[in-house]
Amino acid sequence: MYRLNPVFINGVKSRMRGLRAPVLMVIYLAIILVLISAIYTMSNASGNYYGVSRPFPERSTMLTSLYPFLAFISFGVIALMAPAMGAGAIASEREKQTLDLLISSRLNAIDIIMGKVFSILVFICFLLFISSPFFAVLYTLGRISILDIVKLFFVLVITSYGCVSVAVFFSSLMKKTAIAAILTYVFLVLMMLVTLIVGAIMLARYEMRMNYNYDLTYIPFLWKINPVFSVLELLSAVSDSANRRDMYYGMGYYYSMSDMNGLQISFLPYYTIFMTCMSAFFNIFSAILIKPVQKFKIT
């Protein structure tokens, strides 16, 4: 009979036990609601006609700006919460002196690591789920489709998996939770900056070889694995042609993130493969670092 990972079950129960999880969810939803109300108030004030406020049509600019706003709020929550939650996965066990008991159990190292990782992912996915009614409003008004929401949530889950895996790796490497969290944030920021800067250099060298005959279909590979560019690609794919959100690429040109010269460019396959491989790499090395007790069979 198949049994769930006990580390995963214990992690989910301990994280949802008490008032911290409900309070965190309430704060998360309150922040989104307050910021959306502020956007609506400012947009409504700018739409006054001789002191008379008029209701917005369904396809107004305000509603168009809510989708990228909600997407980046969700992305920011993952970027801030996932490393902080994963940094204490193994380091906290060392601080409480319970790691020796954990690795002496019948579980192997990879079960311990994956149980810690997926217990954190469940909580992050639950945060994304409780924010889905805000996206449902835009879907009801015809701004986005179900497929757009599924793609966005998929990118956010893949991103959270990568962030948590990196945090668990540094948690296995370091003895203190604070140090592991700092190293995780530094690594993730450097990864985004390096892929952005080196990608810009690759684009500049490519344009020089082409004698500045700009090829709008060329996108550096490092930009395709950058999480910010992947989210922007999804946002651009759902924007109207008249309001397409182009992105400034640092070289003085503007490139559309999709439908370039009739070619649909998607970062999602590249980003998914990269984040999955990177997460698996860090999970394997995390299991090696905790050095579980070898089990012998007596025949």
Secondary structure, 3 states (H helix, E strand, C coil): CCCCCHHHHHHHHHHHCCCHHHHHHHHHHHHHHHHHHHHHHHHHHHCCECCECCCCCCCCHHHHHHHHHHHHHHHHHHHHHHHHHHCCCCHHHHHCCCHHHHHCCCCCHHHHHHHHHHHHHHHHHHHHHHCHHHHHHHHHCCCCCHHHHHHHHHHHHHHHHHHHHHHHHHHHHCCCHHHHHHHHHHHHHHHHHHHHHHHHHHHHHHHHHCCCCCCCCCCCHHHHCCHHHHHHHHHHHHCCCCCCCCEECCCCCEECCCCECCECCCCHHHHHHHHHHHHHHHHHHHHHHCCCCCCCCCC
